[in-house]
């Protein structure tokens, strides 16, 4: 997800990602769109996504407990963006084709 954000920033692109990992979406997305039965039921910033919204999207779960678990140290990436390998044009050009094919394998 960090790589996708960096590529989009570097190339001034947008990315649309279908993801059901709420913690990951909150961490990396600028905007979240939630669907239920093909209808948009939430469209906003990650900070606006509430337990009530998540219940509407996914159904009954204890979202307050999950939100607390998401804020635990286990959910924090092990490296900051500053420590991550910077994307150079050469690295970016070698990764982009693999990402387009479904990932760097």
Biotite code that builds the C-alpha atoms (Angstrom):
import biotite.structure as struc

atoms = struc.array([
    struc.Atom([0.000, 0.000, 0.000], chain_id="A", res_id=1, res_name="UNK", atom_name="CA", element="C"),
    struc.Atom([2.857, 2.363, 0.778], chain_id="A", res_id=2, res_name="UNK", atom_name="CA", element="C"),
    struc.Atom([4.373, 1.653, -2.639], chain_id="A", res_id=3, res_name="UNK", atom_name="CA", element="C"),
    struc.Atom([1.085, 2.361, -4.383], chain_id="A", res_id=4, res_name="UNK", atom_name="CA", element="C"),
    struc.Atom([0.765, 5.700, -2.552], chain_id="A", res_id=5, res_name="UNK", atom_name="CA", element="C"),
    struc.Atom([4.328, 6.636, -3.490], chain_id="A", res_id=6, res_name="UNK", atom_name="CA", element="C"),
    struc.Atom([3.843, 5.699, -7.147], chain_id="A", res_id=7, res_name="UNK", atom_name="CA", element="C"),
    struc.Atom([0.611, 7.687, -7.318], chain_id="A", res_id=8, res_name="UNK", atom_name="CA", element="C"),
    struc.Atom([2.222, 10.739, -5.730], chain_id="A", res_id=9, res_name="UNK", atom_name="CA", element="C"),
    struc.Atom([5.250, 10.498, -8.004], chain_id="A", res_id=10, res_name="UNK", atom_name="CA", element="C"),
    struc.Atom([3.193, 10.160, -11.178], chain_id="A", res_id=11, res_name="UNK", atom_name="CA", element="C"),
    struc.Atom([0.220, 12.285, -10.098], chain_id="A", res_id=12, res_name="UNK", atom_name="CA", element="C"),
    struc.Atom([-2.165, 9.346, -10.450], chain_id="A", res_id=13, res_name="UNK", atom_name="CA", element="C"),
    struc.Atom([-5.181, 8.121, -8.539], chain_id="A", res_id=14, res_name="UNK", atom_name="CA", element="C"),
    struc.Atom([-5.608, 4.520, -7.396], chain_id="A", res_id=15, res_name="UNK", atom_name="CA", element="C"),
    struc.Atom([-8.856, 2.714, -6.725], chain_id="A", res_id=16, res_name="UNK", atom_name="CA", element="C"),
    struc.Atom([-8.352, -0.238, -4.394], chain_id="A", res_id=17, res_name="UNK", atom_name="CA", element="C"),
    struc.Atom([-10.926, -2.808, -3.319], chain_id="A", res_id=18, res_name="UNK", atom_name="CA", element="C"),
    struc.Atom([-9.957, -3.761, 0.224], chain_id="A", res_id=19, res_name="UNK", atom_name="CA", element="C"),
    struc.Atom([-11.836, -5.169, 3.187], chain_id="A", res_id=20, res_name="UNK", atom_name="CA", element="C"),
    struc.Atom([-9.071, -4.570, 5.744], chain_id="A", res_id=21, res_name="UNK", atom_name="CA", element="C"),
    struc.Atom([-10.491, -1.549, 7.571], chain_id="A", res_id=22, res_name="UNK", atom_name="CA", element="C"),
    struc.Atom([-7.266, -0.775, 9.463], chain_id="A", res_id=23, res_name="UNK", atom_name="CA", element="C"),
    struc.Atom([-5.222, -0.810, 6.262], chain_id="A", res_id=24, res_name="UNK", atom_name="CA", element="C"),
    struc.Atom([-7.754, 1.355, 4.444], chain_id="A", res_id=25, res_name="UNK", atom_name="CA", element="C"),
    struc.Atom([-7.771, 3.870, 7.301], chain_id="A", res_id=26, res_name="UNK", atom_name="CA", element="C"),
    struc.Atom([-3.984, 3.970, 7.332], chain_id="A", res_id=27, res_name="UNK", atom_name="CA", element="C"),
    struc.Atom([-3.405, 4.562, 3.624], chain_id="A", res_id=28, res_name="UNK", atom_name="CA", element="C"),
    struc.Atom([-6.589, 5.840, 1.962], chain_id="A", res_id=29, res_name="UNK", atom_name="CA", element="C"),
    struc.Atom([-7.440, 9.495, 1.445], chain_id="A", res_id=30, res_name="UNK", atom_name="CA", element="C"),
    struc.Atom([-11.057, 8.571, 0.779], chain_id="A", res_id=31, res_name="UNK", atom_name="CA", element="C"),
    struc.Atom([-13.141, 5.511, 1.617], chain_id="A", res_id=32, res_name="UNK", atom_name="CA", element="C"),
    struc.Atom([-16.288, 4.482, -0.227], chain_id="A", res_id=33, res_name="UNK", atom_name="CA", element="C"),
    struc.Atom([-18.378, 1.804, 1.483], chain_id="A", res_id=34, res_name="UNK", atom_name="CA", element="C"),
    struc.Atom([-20.943, -0.272, -0.394], chain_id="A", res_id=35, res_name="UNK", atom_name="CA", element="C"),
    struc.Atom([-23.825, -2.407, 0.817], chain_id="A", res_id=36, res_name="UNK", atom_name="CA", element="C"),
    struc.Atom([-25.784, -4.455, -1.730], chain_id="A", res_id=37, res_name="UNK", atom_name="CA", element="C"),
    struc.Atom([-24.294, -2.410, -4.570], chain_id="A", res_id=38, res_name="UNK", atom_name="CA", element="C"),
    struc.Atom([-25.316, 0.942, -3.070], chain_id="A", res_id=39, res_name="UNK", atom_name="CA", element="C"),
    struc.Atom([-22.930, 3.572, -1.684], chain_id="A", res_id=40, res_name="UNK", atom_name="CA", element="C"),
    struc.Atom([-23.630, 3.892, 2.048], chain_id="A", res_id=41, res_name="UNK", atom_name="CA", element="C"),
    struc.Atom([-20.472, 5.804, 3.030], chain_id="A", res_id=42, res_name="UNK", atom_name="CA", element="C"),
    struc.Atom([-18.207, 8.182, 1.141], chain_id="A", res_id=43, res_name="UNK", atom_name="CA", element="C"),
    struc.Atom([-15.707, 10.206, 3.115], chain_id="A", res_id=44, res_name="UNK", atom_name="CA", element="C"),
    struc.Atom([-12.356, 10.571, 4.802], chain_id="A", res_id=45, res_name="UNK", atom_name="CA", element="C"),
    struc.Atom([-10.998, 7.668, 6.881], chain_id="A", res_id=46, res_name="UNK", atom_name="CA", element="C"),
    struc.Atom([-11.407, 9.722, 10.070], chain_id="A", res_id=47, res_name="UNK", atom_name="CA", element="C"),
    struc.Atom([-15.137, 10.057, 9.379], chain_id="A", res_id=48, res_name="UNK", atom_name="CA", element="C"),
    struc.Atom([-15.689, 6.278, 9.233], chain_id="A", res_id=49, res_name="UNK", atom_name="CA", element="C"),
    struc.Atom([-17.545, 5.256, 12.405], chain_id="A", res_id=50, res_name="UNK", atom_name="CA", element="C"),
    struc.Atom([-18.554, 1.952, 13.988], chain_id="A", res_id=51, res_name="UNK", atom_name="CA", element="C"),
    struc.Atom([-22.105, 2.720, 12.863], chain_id="A", res_id=52, res_name="UNK", atom_name="CA", element="C"),
    struc.Atom([-20.924, 3.150, 9.243], chain_id="A", res_id=53, res_name="UNK", atom_name="CA", element="C"),
    struc.Atom([-19.011, -0.139, 9.424], chain_id="A", res_id=54, res_name="UNK", atom_name="CA", element="C"),
    struc.Atom([-22.089, -1.935, 10.769], chain_id="A", res_id=55, res_name="UNK", atom_name="CA", element="C"),
    struc.Atom([-24.098, -0.557, 7.845], chain_id="A", res_id=56, res_name="UNK", atom_name="CA", element="C"),
    struc.Atom([-21.442, -1.749, 5.388], chain_id="A", res_id=57, res_name="UNK", atom_name="CA", element="C"),
    struc.Atom([-20.490, -5.150, 6.841], chain_id="A", res_id=58, res_name="UNK", atom_name="CA", element="C"),
    struc.Atom([-23.233, -6.055, 9.305], chain_id="A", res_id=59, res_name="UNK", atom_name="CA", element="C"),
    struc.Atom([-23.209, -6.597, 13.040], chain_id="A", res_id=60, res_name="UNK", atom_name="CA", element="C"),
    struc.Atom([-19.753, -6.798, 14.602], chain_id="A", res_id=61, res_name="UNK", atom_name="CA", element="C"),
    struc.Atom([-18.077, -5.183, 17.591], chain_id="A", res_id=62, res_name="UNK", atom_name="CA", element="C"),
    struc.Atom([-16.382, -2.401, 15.634], chain_id="A", res_id=63, res_name="UNK", atom_name="CA", element="C"),
    struc.Atom([-15.475, -0.406, 18.765], chain_id="A", res_id=64, res_name="UNK", atom_name="CA", element="C"),
    struc.Atom([-13.336, -3.317, 20.032], chain_id="A", res_id=65, res_name="UNK", atom_name="CA", element="C"),
    struc.Atom([-11.785, -3.794, 16.597], chain_id="A", res_id=66, res_name="UNK", atom_name="CA", element="C"),
    struc.Atom([-10.962, -0.072, 16.372], chain_id="A", res_id=67, res_name="UNK", atom_name="CA", element="C"),
    struc.Atom([-9.138, -0.280, 19.709], chain_id="A", res_id=68, res_name="UNK", atom_name="CA", element="C"),
    struc.Atom([-7.187, -3.318, 18.483], chain_id="A", res_id=69, res_name="UNK", atom_name="CA", element="C"),
    struc.Atom([-6.297, -1.490, 15.252], chain_id="A", res_id=70, res_name="UNK", atom_name="CA", element="C"),
    struc.Atom([-4.717, 1.297, 17.303], chain_id="A", res_id=71, res_name="UNK", atom_name="CA", element="C"),
    struc.Atom([-2.493, -1.147, 19.177], chain_id="A", res_id=72, res_name="UNK", atom_name="CA", element="C"),
    struc.Atom([1.251, -1.283, 18.416], chain_id="A", res_id=73, res_name="UNK", atom_name="CA", element="C"),
    struc.Atom([0.725, -4.466, 16.397], chain_id="A", res_id=74, res_name="UNK", atom_name="CA", element="C"),
    struc.Atom([-1.028, -2.394, 13.721], chain_id="A", res_id=75, res_name="UNK", atom_name="CA", element="C"),
    struc.Atom([1.789, 0.137, 13.365], chain_id="A", res_id=76, res_name="UNK", atom_name="CA", element="C"),
    struc.Atom([4.137, -0.517, 10.426], chain_id="A", res_id=77, res_name="UNK", atom_name="CA", element="C"),
    struc.Atom([7.629, -1.583, 11.420], chain_id="A", res_id=78, res_name="UNK", atom_name="CA", element="C"),
    struc.Atom([9.281, 1.074, 9.253], chain_id="A", res_id=79, res_name="UNK", atom_name="CA", element="C"),
    struc.Atom([8.364, 4.705, 8.800], chain_id="A", res_id=80, res_name="UNK", atom_name="CA", element="C"),
    struc.Atom([8.148, 6.248, 5.364], chain_id="A", res_id=81, res_name="UNK", atom_name="CA", element="C"),
    struc.Atom([11.450, 7.977, 6.058], chain_id="A", res_id=82, res_name="UNK", atom_name="CA", element="C"),
    struc.Atom([13.137, 4.606, 6.649], chain_id="A", res_id=83, res_name="UNK", atom_name="CA", element="C"),
    struc.Atom([11.580, 2.955, 3.610], chain_id="A", res_id=84, res_name="UNK", atom_name="CA", element="C"),
    struc.Atom([13.629, 2.455, 0.475], chain_id="A", res_id=85, res_name="UNK", atom_name="CA", element="C"),
    struc.Atom([13.071, 5.576, -1.638], chain_id="A", res_id=86, res_name="UNK", atom_name="CA", element="C"),
    struc.Atom([11.560, 5.060, -5.055], chain_id="A", res_id=87, res_name="UNK", atom_name="CA", element="C"),
    struc.Atom([13.987, 5.968, -7.782], chain_id="A", res_id=88, res_name="UNK", atom_name="CA", element="C"),
    struc.Atom([12.893, 6.170, -11.429], chain_id="A", res_id=89, res_name="UNK", atom_name="CA", element="C"),
    struc.Atom([14.769, 2.917, -12.084], chain_id="A", res_id=90, res_name="UNK", atom_name="CA", element="C"),
    struc.Atom([13.139, 1.113, -9.140], chain_id="A", res_id=91, res_name="UNK", atom_name="CA", element="C"),
    struc.Atom([9.725, 2.508, -10.026], chain_id="A", res_id=92, res_name="UNK", atom_name="CA", element="C"),
    struc.Atom([9.977, 1.429, -13.668], chain_id="A", res_id=93, res_name="UNK", atom_name="CA", element="C"),
    struc.Atom([10.987, -2.080, -12.627], chain_id="A", res_id=94, res_name="UNK", atom_name="CA", element="C"),
    struc.Atom([8.115, -2.421, -10.133], chain_id="A", res_id=95, res_name="UNK", atom_name="CA", element="C"),
    struc.Atom([5.273, -0.878, -12.130], chain_id="A", res_id=96, res_name="UNK", atom_name="CA", element="C"),
    struc.Atom([4.910, -3.734, -14.684], chain_id="A", res_id=97, res_name="UNK", atom_name="CA", element="C"),
    struc.Atom([4.784, -6.287, -11.876], chain_id="A", res_id=98, res_name="UNK", atom_name="CA", element="C"),
    struc.Atom([2.167, -4.291, -9.992], chain_id="A", res_id=99, res_name="UNK", atom_name="CA", element="C"),
    struc.Atom([0.060, -4.114, -13.150], chain_id="A", res_id=100, res_name="UNK", atom_name="CA", element="C"),
    struc.Atom([0.233, -7.925, -13.375], chain_id="A", res_id=101, res_name="UNK", atom_name="CA", element="C"),
    struc.Atom([-0.944, -8.416, -9.791], chain_id="A", res_id=102, res_name="UNK", atom_name="CA", element="C"),
    struc.Atom([2.168, -7.862, -7.691], chain_id="A", res_id=103, res_name="UNK", atom_name="CA", element="C"),
    struc.Atom([5.889, -8.316, -7.573], chain_id="A", res_id=104, res_name="UNK", atom_name="CA", element="C"),
    struc.Atom([6.335, -12.076, -7.460], chain_id="A", res_id=105, res_name="UNK", atom_name="CA", element="C"),
])
